[in-house]
Amino acid sequence: MTREEILHFERQTDIAKGLLGGGTWLASFIMSNLSTIEAVLRITSLLIGIAVGILTVRSILRKKG
């Protein structure tokens, strides 16, 4: 192998290690904050549901009026 090929494979290995390290950090962060993330998602879902309900009622009332 030439020197350029070796350097190319080393760069690819470094990129793969960086992505794996970043992914591992992200997964551990999510796992340690899972209850908080779940609560935020539930509240967000509730708020979206309420907004859709309000818009639906508003739309029905406009059609009748």
PDB file of N, H, CA, C and O in Angstrom:
ATOM      1  N   MET A   1       0.837  -1.182   0.000  1.00  0.00           N
ATOM      2  CA  MET A   1       0.000   0.000   0.000  1.00  0.00           C
ATOM      3  C   MET A   1       0.882   1.245   0.000  1.00  0.00           C
ATOM      4  O   MET A   1       1.957   1.289   0.598  1.00  0.00           O
ATOM      5  N   THR A   2       0.385   2.223  -0.681  1.00  0.00           N
ATOM      6  H   THR A   2      -0.488   2.187  -1.167  1.00  0.00           H
ATOM      7  CA  THR A   2       1.139   3.469  -0.712  1.00  0.00           C
ATOM      8  C   THR A   2       0.831   4.284   0.541  1.00  0.00           C
ATOM      9  O   THR A   2      -0.109   3.989   1.279  1.00  0.00           O
ATOM     10  N   ARG A   3       1.627   5.290   0.757  1.00  0.00           N
ATOM     11  H   ARG A   3       2.390   5.529   0.157  1.00  0.00           H
ATOM     12  CA  ARG A   3       1.448   6.167   1.927  1.00  0.00           C
ATOM     13  C   ARG A   3       0.093   6.883   1.872  1.00  0.00           C
ATOM     14  O   ARG A   3      -0.556   7.058   2.903  1.00  0.00           O
ATOM     15  N   GLU A   4      -0.330   7.294   0.686  1.00  0.00           N
ATOM     16  H   GLU A   4       0.197   7.152  -0.152  1.00  0.00           H
ATOM     17  CA  GLU A   4      -1.609   7.978   0.530  1.00  0.00           C
ATOM     18  C   GLU A   4      -2.782   7.061   0.890  1.00  0.00           C
ATOM     19  O   GLU A   4      -3.742   7.495   1.528  1.00  0.00           O
ATOM     20  N   GLU A   5      -2.699   5.790   0.478  1.00  0.00           N
ATOM     21  H   GLU A   5      -1.919   5.438  -0.040  1.00  0.00           H
ATOM     22  CA  GLU A   5      -3.759   4.839   0.806  1.00  0.00           C
ATOM     23  C   GLU A   5      -3.846   4.607   2.310  1.00  0.00           C
ATOM     24  O   GLU A   5      -4.939   4.528   2.870  1.00  0.00           O
ATOM     25  N   ILE A   6      -2.709   4.500   2.950  1.00  0.00           N
ATOM     26  H   ILE A   6      -1.821   4.564   2.495  1.00  0.00           H
ATOM     27  CA  ILE A   6      -2.682   4.300   4.402  1.00  0.00           C
ATOM     28  C   ILE A   6      -3.294   5.507   5.110  1.00  0.00           C
ATOM     29  O   ILE A   6      -4.091   5.348   6.035  1.00  0.00           O
ATOM     30  N   LEU A   7      -2.925   6.703   4.680  1.00  0.00           N
ATOM     31  H   LEU A   7      -2.278   6.832   3.929  1.00  0.00           H
ATOM     32  CA  LEU A   7      -3.479   7.907   5.293  1.00  0.00           C
ATOM     33  C   LEU A   7      -4.985   8.000   5.064  1.00  0.00           C
ATOM     34  O   LEU A   7      -5.728   8.449   5.937  1.00  0.00           O
ATOM     35  N   HIS A   8      -5.429   7.572   3.883  1.00  0.00           N
ATOM     36  H   HIS A   8      -4.826   7.207   3.174  1.00  0.00           H
ATOM     37  CA  HIS A   8      -6.856   7.587   3.566  1.00  0.00           C
ATOM     38  C   HIS A   8      -7.607   6.665   4.525  1.00  0.00           C
ATOM     39  O   HIS A   8      -8.642   7.055   5.065  1.00  0.00           O
ATOM     40  N   PHE A   9      -7.106   5.455   4.744  1.00  0.00           N
ATOM     41  H   PHE A   9      -6.266   5.137   4.305  1.00  0.00           H
ATOM     42  CA  PHE A   9      -7.764   4.513   5.650  1.00  0.00           C
ATOM     43  C   PHE A   9      -7.712   5.005   7.093  1.00  0.00           C
ATOM     44  O   PHE A   9      -8.656   4.789   7.852  1.00  0.00           O
ATOM     45  N   GLU A  10      -6.624   5.662   7.478  1.00  0.00           N
ATOM     46  H   GLU A  10      -5.857   5.837   6.860  1.00  0.00           H
ATOM     47  CA  GLU A  10      -6.531   6.208   8.838  1.00  0.00           C
ATOM     48  C   GLU A  10      -7.580   7.301   9.040  1.00  0.00           C
ATOM     49  O   GLU A  10      -8.211   7.363  10.096  1.00  0.00           O
ATOM     50  N   ARG A  11      -7.772   8.159   8.045  1.00  0.00           N
ATOM     51  H   ARG A  11      -7.259   8.109   7.188  1.00  0.00           H
ATOM     52  CA  ARG A  11      -8.792   9.207   8.150  1.00  0.00           C
ATOM     53  C   ARG A  11     -10.183   8.593   8.265  1.00  0.00           C
ATOM     54  O   ARG A  11     -10.999   9.046   9.068  1.00  0.00           O
ATOM     55  N   GLN A  12     -10.456   7.567   7.465  1.00  0.00           N
ATOM     56  H   GLN A  12      -9.793   7.199   6.812  1.00  0.00           H
ATOM     57  CA  GLN A  12     -11.762   6.905   7.536  1.00  0.00           C
ATOM     58  C   GLN A  12     -11.970   6.262   8.905  1.00  0.00           C
ATOM     59  O   GLN A  12     -13.069   6.312   9.457  1.00  0.00           O
ATOM     60  N   THR A  13     -10.923   5.664   9.446  1.00  0.00           N
ATOM     61  H   THR A  13     -10.030   5.624   8.998  1.00  0.00           H
ATOM     62  CA  THR A  13     -11.012   5.058  10.770  1.00  0.00           C
ATOM     63  C   THR A  13     -11.266   6.118  11.824  1.00  0.00           C
ATOM     64  O   THR A  13     -12.076   5.909  12.727  1.00  0.00           O
ATOM     65  N   ASP A  14     -10.588   7.251  11.725  1.00  0.00           N
ATOM     66  H   ASP A  14      -9.930   7.420  10.991  1.00  0.00           H
ATOM     67  CA  ASP A  14     -10.803   8.341  12.681  1.00  0.00           C
ATOM     68  C   ASP A  14     -12.231   8.871  12.590  1.00  0.00           C
ATOM     69  O   ASP A  14     -12.849   9.157  13.615  1.00  0.00           O
ATOM     70  N   ILE A  15     -12.758   9.003  11.381  1.00  0.00           N
ATOM     71  H   ILE A  15     -12.256   8.771  10.548  1.00  0.00           H
ATOM     72  CA  ILE A  15     -14.137   9.470  11.217  1.00  0.00           C
ATOM     73  C   ILE A  15     -15.107   8.465  11.828  1.00  0.00           C
ATOM     74  O   ILE A  15     -16.051   8.860  12.512  1.00  0.00           O
ATOM     75  N   ALA A  16     -14.893   7.182  11.595  1.00  0.00           N
ATOM     76  H   ALA A  16     -14.126   6.861  11.039  1.00  0.00           H
ATOM     77  CA  ALA A  16     -15.770   6.142  12.145  1.00  0.00           C
ATOM     78  C   ALA A  16     -15.721   6.155  13.670  1.00  0.00           C
ATOM     79  O   ALA A  16     -16.756   6.035  14.325  1.00  0.00           O
ATOM     80  N   LYS A  17     -14.535   6.299  14.232  1.00  0.00           N
ATOM     81  H   LYS A  17     -13.694   6.397  13.700  1.00  0.00           H
ATOM     82  CA  LYS A  17     -14.404   6.359  15.694  1.00  0.00           C
ATOM     83  C   LYS A  17     -15.107   7.592  16.250  1.00  0.00           C
ATOM     84  O   LYS A  17     -15.744   7.522  17.301  1.00  0.00           O
ATOM     85  N   GLY A  18     -14.997   8.701  15.566  1.00  0.00           N
ATOM     86  H   GLY A  18     -14.479   8.758  14.713  1.00  0.00           H
ATOM     87  CA  GLY A  18     -15.662   9.929  16.008  1.00  0.00           C
ATOM     88  C   GLY A  18     -17.171   9.794  15.986  1.00  0.00           C
ATOM     89  O   GLY A  18     -17.851  10.208  16.924  1.00  0.00           O
ATOM     90  N   LEU A  19     -17.697   9.212  14.911  1.00  0.00           N
ATOM     91  H   LEU A  19     -17.144   8.876  14.149  1.00  0.00           H
ATOM     92  CA  LEU A  19     -19.144   9.008  14.813  1.00  0.00           C
ATOM     93  C   LEU A  19     -19.639   8.037  15.881  1.00  0.00           C
ATOM     94  O   LEU A  19     -20.687   8.253  16.488  1.00  0.00           O
ATOM     95  N   LEU A  20     -18.889   6.982  16.102  1.00  0.00           N
ATOM     96  H   LEU A  20     -18.037   6.806  15.608  1.00  0.00           H
ATOM     97  CA  LEU A  20     -19.264   6.007  17.120  1.00  0.00           C
ATOM     98  C   LEU A  20     -19.222   6.635  18.506  1.00  0.00           C
ATOM     99  O   LEU A  20     -20.117   6.409  19.319  1.00  0.00           O
ATOM    100  N   GLY A  21     -18.196   7.414  18.774  1.00  0.00           N
ATOM    101  H   GLY A  21     -17.468   7.597  18.113  1.00  0.00           H
ATOM    102  CA  GLY A  21     -18.092   8.089  20.062  1.00  0.00           C
ATOM    103  C   GLY A  21     -19.216   9.079  20.282  1.00  0.00           C
ATOM    104  O   GLY A  21     -19.784   9.150  21.371  1.00  0.00           O
ATOM    105  N   GLY A  22     -19.539   9.846  19.250  1.00  0.00           N
ATOM    106  H   GLY A  22     -19.078   9.789  18.365  1.00  0.00           H
ATOM    107  CA  GLY A  22     -20.643  10.796  19.343  1.00  0.00           C
ATOM    108  C   GLY A  22     -21.978  10.102  19.527  1.00  0.00           C
ATOM    109  O   GLY A  22     -22.810  10.545  20.319  1.00  0.00           O
ATOM    110  N   GLY A  23     -22.182   9.025  18.804  1.00  0.00           N
ATOM    111  H   GLY A  23     -21.506   8.666  18.160  1.00  0.00           H
ATOM    112  CA  GLY A  23     -23.421   8.258  18.936  1.00  0.00           C
ATOM    113  C   GLY A  23     -23.564   7.630  20.308  1.00  0.00           C
ATOM    114  O   GLY A  23     -24.662   7.586  20.864  1.00  0.00           O
ATOM    115  N   THR A  24     -22.461   7.145  20.857  1.00  0.00           N
ATOM    116  H   THR A  24     -21.569   7.181  20.406  1.00  0.00           H
ATOM    117  CA  THR A  24     -22.478   6.556  22.188  1.00  0.00           C
ATOM    118  C   THR A  24     -22.815   7.605  23.231  1.00  0.00           C
ATOM    119  O   THR A  24     -23.594   7.346  24.149  1.00  0.00           O
ATOM    120  N   TRP A  25     -22.225   8.803  23.093  1.00  0.00           N
ATOM    121  H   TRP A  25     -21.593   9.013  22.348  1.00  0.00           H
ATOM    122  CA  TRP A  25     -22.511   9.882  24.030  1.00  0.00           C
ATOM    123  C   TRP A  25     -23.983  10.256  23.964  1.00  0.00           C
ATOM    124  O   TRP A  25     -24.628  10.433  24.997  1.00  0.00           O
ATOM    125  N   LEU A  26     -24.515  10.377  22.755  1.00  0.00           N
ATOM    126  H   LEU A  26     -23.991  10.234  21.916  1.00  0.00           H
ATOM    127  CA  LEU A  26     -25.921  10.749  22.580  1.00  0.00           C
ATOM    128  C   LEU A  26     -26.841   9.692  23.178  1.00  0.00           C
ATOM    129  O   LEU A  26     -27.818  10.033  23.845  1.00  0.00           O
ATOM    130  N   ALA A  27     -26.548   8.431  22.954  1.00  0.00           N
ATOM    131  H   ALA A  27     -25.754   8.154  22.412  1.00  0.00           H
ATOM    132  CA  ALA A  27     -27.371   7.350  23.500  1.00  0.00           C
ATOM    133  C   ALA A  27     -27.334   7.355  25.026  1.00  0.00           C
ATOM    134  O   ALA A  27     -28.367   7.166  25.667  1.00  0.00           O
ATOM    135  N   SER A  28     -26.171   7.568  25.607  1.00  0.00           N
ATOM    136  H   SER A  28     -25.332   7.722  25.086  1.00  0.00           H
ATOM    137  CA  SER A  28     -26.080   7.590  27.069  1.00  0.00           C
ATOM    138  C   SER A  28     -26.799   8.805  27.644  1.00  0.00           C
ATOM    139  O   SER A  28     -27.404   8.714  28.712  1.00  0.00           O
ATOM    140  N   PHE A  29     -26.740   9.944  26.952  1.00  0.00           N
ATOM    141  H   PHE A  29     -26.248  10.018  26.085  1.00  0.00           H
ATOM    142  CA  PHE A  29     -27.454  11.136  27.400  1.00  0.00           C
ATOM    143  C   PHE A  29     -28.957  10.893  27.387  1.00  0.00           C
ATOM    144  O   PHE A  29     -29.661  11.243  28.335  1.00  0.00           O
ATOM    145  N   ILE A  30     -29.442  10.291  26.306  1.00  0.00           N
ATOM    146  H   ILE A  30     -28.871  10.007  25.537  1.00  0.00           H
ATOM    147  CA  ILE A  30     -30.875   9.998  26.193  1.00  0.00           C
ATOM    148  C   ILE A  30     -31.302   9.014  27.278  1.00  0.00           C
ATOM    149  O   ILE A  30     -32.352   9.198  27.894  1.00  0.00           O
ATOM    150  N   MET A  31     -30.515   7.984  27.519  1.00  0.00           N
ATOM    151  H   MET A  31     -29.662   7.834  27.019  1.00  0.00           H
ATOM    152  CA  MET A  31     -30.870   6.989  28.525  1.00  0.00           C
ATOM    153  C   MET A  31     -30.902   7.588  29.927  1.00  0.00           C
ATOM    154  O   MET A  31     -31.769   7.237  30.728  1.00  0.00           O
ATOM    155  N   SER A  32     -29.978   8.480  30.231  1.00  0.00           N
ATOM    156  H   SER A  32     -29.274   8.766  29.580  1.00  0.00           H
ATOM    157  CA  SER A  32     -29.934   9.052  31.571  1.00  0.00           C
ATOM    158  C   SER A  32     -31.035  10.086  31.786  1.00  0.00           C
ATOM    159  O   SER A  32     -31.408  10.353  32.928  1.00  0.00           O
ATOM    160  N   ASN A  33     -31.558  10.670  30.718  1.00  0.00           N
ATOM    161  H   ASN A  33     -31.255  10.454  29.790  1.00  0.00           H
ATOM    162  CA  ASN A  33     -32.616  11.675  30.826  1.00  0.00           C
ATOM    163  C   ASN A  33     -33.935  11.180  30.241  1.00  0.00           C
ATOM    164  O   ASN A  33     -34.767  11.980  29.815  1.00  0.00           O
ATOM    165  N   LEU A  34     -34.121   9.889  30.222  1.00  0.00           N
ATOM    166  H   LEU A  34     -33.445   9.239  30.568  1.00  0.00           H
ATOM    167  CA  LEU A  34     -35.283   9.304  29.566  1.00  0.00           C
ATOM    168  C   LEU A  34     -36.598   9.759  30.190  1.00  0.00           C
ATOM    169  O   LEU A  34     -37.554  10.042  29.468  1.00  0.00           O
ATOM    170  N   SER A  35     -36.664   9.833  31.513  1.00  0.00           N
ATOM    171  H   SER A  35     -35.888   9.602  32.100  1.00  0.00           H
ATOM    172  CA  SER A  35     -37.924  10.230  32.149  1.00  0.00           C
ATOM    173  C   SER A  35     -38.262  11.681  31.812  1.00  0.00           C
ATOM    174  O   SER A  35     -39.430  12.004  31.595  1.00  0.00           O
ATOM    175  N   THR A  36     -37.273  12.548  31.766  1.00  0.00           N
ATOM    176  H   THR A  36     -36.325  12.286  31.942  1.00  0.00           H
ATOM    177  CA  THR A  36     -37.519  13.950  31.414  1.00  0.00           C
ATOM    178  C   THR A  36     -37.957  14.068  29.968  1.00  0.00           C
ATOM    179  O   THR A  36     -38.903  14.795  29.661  1.00  0.00           O
ATOM    180  N   ILE A  37     -37.278  13.362  29.077  1.00  0.00           N
ATOM    181  H   ILE A  37     -36.510  12.772  29.326  1.00  0.00           H
ATOM    182  CA  ILE A  37     -37.631  13.392  27.652  1.00  0.00           C
ATOM    183  C   ILE A  37     -39.042  12.857  27.452  1.00  0.00           C
ATOM    184  O   ILE A  37     -39.813  13.409  26.667  1.00  0.00           O
ATOM    185  N   GLU A  38     -39.382  11.780  28.162  1.00  0.00           N
ATOM    186  H   GLU A  38     -38.756  11.331  28.800  1.00  0.00           H
ATOM    187  CA  GLU A  38     -40.720  11.205  28.048  1.00  0.00           C
ATOM    188  C   GLU A  38     -41.778  12.201  28.520  1.00  0.00           C
ATOM    189  O   GLU A  38     -42.822  12.338  27.882  1.00  0.00           O
ATOM    190  N   ALA A  39     -41.524  12.893  29.620  1.00  0.00           N
ATOM    191  H   ALA A  39     -40.676  12.782  30.138  1.00  0.00           H
ATOM    192  CA  ALA A  39     -42.486  13.881  30.132  1.00  0.00           C
ATOM    193  C   ALA A  39     -42.677  15.020  29.138  1.00  0.00           C
ATOM    194  O   ALA A  39     -43.802  15.459  28.902  1.00  0.00           O
ATOM    195  N   VAL A  40     -41.587  15.495  28.560  1.00  0.00           N
ATOM    196  H   VAL A  40     -40.673  15.138  28.752  1.00  0.00           H
ATOM    197  CA  VAL A  40     -41.682  16.583  27.570  1.00  0.00           C
ATOM    198  C   VAL A  40     -42.485  16.121  26.356  1.00  0.00           C
ATOM    199  O   VAL A  40     -43.326  16.867  25.853  1.00  0.00           O
ATOM    200  N   LEU A  41     -42.238  14.916  25.889  1.00  0.00           N
ATOM    201  H   LEU A  41     -41.555  14.311  26.298  1.00  0.00           H
ATOM    202  CA  LEU A  41     -42.984  14.398  24.739  1.00  0.00           C
ATOM    203  C   LEU A  41     -44.467  14.236  25.053  1.00  0.00           C
ATOM    204  O   LEU A  41     -45.316  14.512  24.205  1.00  0.00           O
ATOM    205  N   ARG A  42     -44.784  13.790  26.266  1.00  0.00           N
ATOM    206  H   ARG A  42     -44.095  13.566  26.955  1.00  0.00           H
ATOM    207  CA  ARG A  42     -46.194  13.625  26.649  1.00  0.00           C
ATOM    208  C   ARG A  42     -46.896  14.977  26.717  1.00  0.00           C
ATOM    209  O   ARG A  42     -48.016  15.124  26.228  1.00  0.00           O
ATOM    210  N   ILE A  43     -46.235  15.966  27.324  1.00  0.00           N
ATOM    211  H   ILE A  43     -45.325  15.846  27.721  1.00  0.00           H
ATOM    212  CA  ILE A  43     -46.832  17.298  27.436  1.00  0.00           C
ATOM    213  C   ILE A  43     -47.007  17.915  26.055  1.00  0.00           C
ATOM    214  O   ILE A  43     -48.041  18.518  25.768  1.00  0.00           O
ATOM    215  N   THR A  44     -45.997  17.766  25.196  1.00  0.00           N
ATOM    216  H   THR A  44     -45.157  17.277  25.429  1.00  0.00           H
ATOM    217  CA  THR A  44     -46.091  18.287  23.833  1.00  0.00           C
ATOM    218  C   THR A  44     -47.248  17.632  23.086  1.00  0.00           C
ATOM    219  O   THR A  44     -48.008  18.309  22.394  1.00  0.00           O
ATOM    220  N   SER A  45     -47.377  16.332  23.226  1.00  0.00           N
ATOM    221  H   SER A  45     -46.760  15.782  23.789  1.00  0.00           H
ATOM    222  CA  SER A  45     -48.468  15.604  22.582  1.00  0.00           C
ATOM    223  C   SER A  45     -49.816  16.091  23.101  1.00  0.00           C
ATOM    224  O   SER A  45     -50.753  16.269  22.323  1.00  0.00           O
ATOM    225  N   LEU A  46     -49.919  16.305  24.395  1.00  0.00           N
ATOM    226  H   LEU A  46     -49.158  16.160  25.027  1.00  0.00           H
ATOM    227  CA  LEU A  46     -51.160  16.808  24.978  1.00  0.00           C
ATOM    228  C   LEU A  46     -51.509  18.184  24.430  1.00  0.00           C
ATOM    229  O   LEU A  46     -52.660  18.435  24.075  1.00  0.00           O
ATOM    230  N   LEU A  47     -50.531  19.072  24.358  1.00  0.00           N
ATOM    231  H   LEU A  47     -49.595  18.868  24.647  1.00  0.00           H
ATOM    232  CA  LEU A  47     -50.773  20.421  23.849  1.00  0.00           C
ATOM    233  C   LEU A  47     -51.190  20.409  22.375  1.00  0.00           C
ATOM    234  O   LEU A  47     -52.073  21.165  21.968  1.00  0.00           O
ATOM    235  N   ILE A  48     -50.557  19.557  21.589  1.00  0.00           N
ATOM    236  H   ILE A  48     -49.840  18.943  21.920  1.00  0.00           H
ATOM    237  CA  ILE A  48     -50.937  19.437  20.176  1.00  0.00           C
ATOM    238  C   ILE A  48     -52.362  18.905  20.059  1.00  0.00           C
ATOM    239  O   ILE A  48     -53.135  19.387  19.231  1.00  0.00           O
ATOM    240  N   GLY A  49     -52.713  17.921  20.876  1.00  0.00           N
ATOM    241  H   GLY A  49     -52.084  17.530  21.549  1.00  0.00           H
ATOM    242  CA  GLY A  49     -54.068  17.383  20.863  1.00  0.00           C
ATOM    243  C   GLY A  49     -55.106  18.428  21.237  1.00  0.00           C
ATOM    244  O   GLY A  49     -56.167  18.506  20.619  1.00  0.00           O
ATOM    245  N   ILE A  50     -54.797  19.234  22.253  1.00  0.00           N
ATOM    246  H   ILE A  50     -53.935  19.170  22.755  1.00  0.00           H
ATOM    247  CA  ILE A  50     -55.717  20.298  22.653  1.00  0.00           C
ATOM    248  C   ILE A  50     -55.869  21.315  21.522  1.00  0.00           C
ATOM    249  O   ILE A  50     -56.982  21.750  21.228  1.00  0.00           O
ATOM    250  N   ALA A  51     -54.771  21.693  20.893  1.00  0.00           N
ATOM    251  H   ALA A  51     -53.867  21.339  21.132  1.00  0.00           H
ATOM    252  CA  ALA A  51     -54.825  22.663  19.793  1.00  0.00           C
ATOM    253  C   ALA A  51     -55.657  22.127  18.636  1.00  0.00           C
ATOM    254  O   ALA A  51     -56.460  22.862  18.061  1.00  0.00           O
ATOM    255  N   VAL A  52     -55.480  20.874  18.292  1.00  0.00           N
ATOM    256  H   VAL A  52     -54.828  20.276  18.759  1.00  0.00           H
ATOM    257  CA  VAL A  52     -56.261  20.273  17.197  1.00  0.00           C
ATOM    258  C   VAL A  52     -57.737  20.243  17.574  1.00  0.00           C
ATOM    259  O   VAL A  52     -58.596  20.523  16.738  1.00  0.00           O
ATOM    260  N   GLY A  53     -58.034  19.908  18.814  1.00  0.00           N
ATOM    261  H   GLY A  53     -57.336  19.680  19.493  1.00  0.00           H
ATOM    262  CA  GLY A  53     -59.422  19.892  19.270  1.00  0.00           C
ATOM    263  C   GLY A  53     -60.059  21.266  19.193  1.00  0.00           C
ATOM    264  O   GLY A  53     -61.194  21.401  18.737  1.00  0.00           O
ATOM    265  N   ILE A  54     -59.340  22.288  19.637  1.00  0.00           N
ATOM    266  H   ILE A  54     -58.417  22.179  20.008  1.00  0.00           H
ATOM    267  CA  ILE A  54     -59.857  23.660  19.585  1.00  0.00           C
ATOM    268  C   ILE A  54     -60.099  24.087  18.142  1.00  0.00           C
ATOM    269  O   ILE A  54     -61.139  24.668  17.834  1.00  0.00           O
ATOM    270  N   LEU A  55     -59.156  23.806  17.266  1.00  0.00           N
ATOM    271  H   LEU A  55     -58.311  23.334  17.516  1.00  0.00           H
ATOM    272  CA  LEU A  55     -59.327  24.178  15.858  1.00  0.00           C
ATOM    273  C   LEU A  55     -60.485  23.430  15.202  1.00  0.00           C
ATOM    274  O   LEU A  55     -61.185  23.977  14.350  1.00  0.00           O
ATOM    275  N   THR A  56     -60.679  22.178  15.605  1.00  0.00           N
ATOM    276  H   THR A  56     -60.110  21.733  16.297  1.00  0.00           H
ATOM    277  CA  THR A  56     -61.789  21.396  15.055  1.00  0.00           C
ATOM    278  C   THR A  56     -63.129  21.986  15.494  1.00  0.00           C
ATOM    279  O   THR A  56     -64.032  22.165  14.678  1.00  0.00           O
ATOM    280  N   VAL A  57     -63.250  22.284  16.785  1.00  0.00           N
ATOM    281  H   VAL A  57     -62.516  22.138  17.449  1.00  0.00           H
ATOM    282  CA  VAL A  57     -64.491  22.880  17.290  1.00  0.00           C
ATOM    283  C   VAL A  57     -64.735  24.228  16.618  1.00  0.00           C
ATOM    284  O   VAL A  57     -65.865  24.538  16.238  1.00  0.00           O
ATOM    285  N   ARG A  58     -63.699  25.016  16.472  1.00  0.00           N
ATOM    286  H   ARG A  58     -62.782  24.765  16.780  1.00  0.00           H
ATOM    287  CA  ARG A  58     -63.815  26.325  15.817  1.00  0.00           C
ATOM    288  C   ARG A  58     -64.298  26.168  14.372  1.00  0.00           C
ATOM    289  O   ARG A  58     -65.161  26.916  13.912  1.00  0.00           O
ATOM    290  N   SER A  59     -63.736  25.194  13.669  1.00  0.00           N
ATOM    291  H   SER A  59     -63.035  24.586  14.042  1.00  0.00           H
ATOM    292  CA  SER A  59     -64.125  24.947  12.283  1.00  0.00           C
ATOM    293  C   SER A  59     -65.588  24.519  12.204  1.00  0.00           C
ATOM    294  O   SER A  59     -66.311  24.968  11.314  1.00  0.00           O
ATOM    295  N   ILE A  60     -66.032  23.664  13.113  1.00  0.00           N
ATOM    296  H   ILE A  60     -65.445  23.300  13.836  1.00  0.00           H
ATOM    297  CA  ILE A  60     -67.431  23.203  13.110  1.00  0.00           C
ATOM    298  C   ILE A  60     -68.364  24.367  13.404  1.00  0.00           C
ATOM    299  O   ILE A  60     -69.402  24.505  12.757  1.00  0.00           O
ATOM    300  N   LEU A  61     -68.012  25.202  14.367  1.00  0.00           N
ATOM    301  H   LEU A  61     -67.169  25.090  14.893  1.00  0.00           H
ATOM    302  CA  LEU A  61     -68.858  26.331  14.726  1.00  0.00           C
ATOM    303  C   LEU A  61     -68.939  27.356  13.581  1.00  0.00           C
ATOM    304  O   LEU A  61     -69.983  27.978  13.382  1.00  0.00           O
ATOM    305  N   ARG A  62     -67.870  27.528  12.852  1.00  0.00           N
ATOM    306  H   ARG A  62     -67.022  27.023  13.014  1.00  0.00           H
ATOM    307  CA  ARG A  62     -67.876  28.467  11.701  1.00  0.00           C
ATOM    308  C   ARG A  62     -68.804  27.968  10.604  1.00  0.00           C
ATOM    309  O   ARG A  62     -69.499  28.761   9.968  1.00  0.00           O
ATOM    310  N   LYS A  63     -68.821  26.651  10.376  1.00  0.00           N
ATOM    311  H   LYS A  63     -68.257  26.007  10.892  1.00  0.00           H
ATOM    312  CA  LYS A  63     -69.674  26.085   9.322  1.00  0.00           C
ATOM    313  C   LYS A  63     -71.140  26.234   9.686  1.00  0.00           C
ATOM    314  O   LYS A  63     -71.979  26.463   8.815  1.00  0.00           O
ATOM    315  N   LYS A  64     -71.457  26.103  10.991  1.00  0.00           N
ATOM    316  H   LYS A  64     -70.775  25.917  11.698  1.00  0.00           H
ATOM    317  CA  LYS A  64     -72.860  26.210  11.426  1.00  0.00           C
ATOM    318  C   LYS A  64     -73.312  27.671  11.444  1.00  0.00           C
ATOM    319  O   LYS A  64     -74.491  27.953  11.234  1.00  0.00           O
ATOM    320  N   GLY A  65     -72.400  28.588  11.689  1.00  0.00           N
ATOM    321  H   GLY A  65     -71.442  28.359  11.860  1.00  0.00           H
ATOM    322  CA  GLY A  65     -72.755  29.997  11.819  1.00  0.00           C
ATOM    323  C   GLY A  65     -72.772  30.676  10.529  1.00  0.00           C
ATOM    324  O   GLY A  65     -73.054  31.873  10.465  1.00  0.00           O
TER     325      GLY A  65
END
